[in-house]
Amino acid sequence: MSDLNRFFSGKKSSEAESKLKSNKTKPILIDRRKKAKSLTDLSKAQIIELLKPLMVEIPGFAANLAWTRQKILPNNPDIYAEELASELSIPVLQAYLILDQLASDLD
């Protein structure tokens, strides 16, 4: 029976079923043996470390980083994250990470 006939008849081939079964491994998201931490249990630094990989994936992060390096910091080298966030219309955490990244680049 051809694949097209199997599709319309509703029968599944054993090869297709075995491929589907082999690909259905679930990732382990939570280790049940450990007590899950809530956000209130984490320090500010730990939360920032958790969010760093996500923030750099935000569209425009690289552009905001370059804009801050080239245009904003030469005029105002002591800018705070809150000021940068309001100037670029971005979240404060993103502004903090931009300033943190630029400070680490200078070191």
BELSUL-V270144 format. One record per residue. N is the residue number from 1. PHI is phi in radians with two decimals (NA if undefined). Layout:
N,PHI + N,PHI
This chain:
1,NA + 2,-1.32 + 3,-1.09 + 4,-1.17 + 5,-1.14 + 6,-1.09 + 7,-1.07 + 8,-1.31 + 9,-1.44 + 10,1.55 + 11,-1.44 + 12,-1.89 + 13,-1.36 + 14,-1.18 + 15,-1.14 + 16,-1.14 + 17,-1.14 + 18,-1.18 + 19,-1.15 + 20,-1.14 + 21,-1.16 + 22,-1.26 + 23,-1.53 + 24,-1.68 + 25,-1.62 + 26,-1.51 + 27,-1.26 + 28,-1.50 + 29,-1.62 + 30,-2.26 + 31,-1.50 + 32,-1.21 + 33,-1.34 + 34,-1.77 + 35,-1.27 + 36,-1.23 + 37,-1.51 + 38,-1.67 + 39,-1.12 + 40,-1.25 + 41,-1.41 + 42,-1.59 + 43,-1.43 + 44,-1.04 + 45,-1.14 + 46,-1.17 + 47,-1.14 + 48,-1.11 + 49,-1.12 + 50,-1.20 + 51,-1.57 + 52,-0.96 + 53,-1.09 + 54,-1.35 + 55,-1.18 + 56,-1.26 + 57,-1.52 + 58,-1.15 + 59,-1.02 + 60,1.63 + 61,-1.07 + 62,-1.12 + 63,-1.16 + 64,-1.14 + 65,-1.11 + 66,-1.15 + 67,-1.10 + 68,-1.13 + 69,-1.12 + 70,-1.56 + 71,-1.91 + 72,-1.55 + 73,-1.13 + 74,-1.09 + 75,-1.45 + 76,-2.49 + 77,-1.23 + 78,-1.82 + 79,-1.25 + 80,-1.58 + 81,-1.07 + 82,-1.14 + 83,-1.16 + 84,-1.11 + 85,-1.09 + 86,-1.25 + 87,-1.24 + 88,-1.68 + 89,1.00 + 90,-2.25 + 91,-1.11 + 92,-1.09 + 93,-1.09 + 94,-1.14 + 95,-1.11 + 96,-1.06 + 97,-1.20 + 98,-1.11 + 99,-1.16 + 100,-1.14 + 101,-1.12 + 102,-1.17 + 103,-1.18 + 104,-1.25 + 105,-1.18 + 106,-1.30 + 107,-1.29
